[in-house]
């Protein structure tokens, strides 16, 4: 499971170390839920993508 978590984290490009830490913690929680059979891999990936999109700063529009 660690490999898939690392692969997921490598897709993220948050602006700060704090953002990267929060995203990493969330990915670990999802991996734990997947390992326990509480969610599927597809659901984990979808939740992760939504979390990253919601927590990644967007450039300001001119």
Secondary structure, 3 states (H helix, E strand, C coil): CHHHHHHHHHHCCCCCHHHHHHHHHHHHHHHHHHHCCCCCHHHHHHHHHHHHHHHCCCCCCC
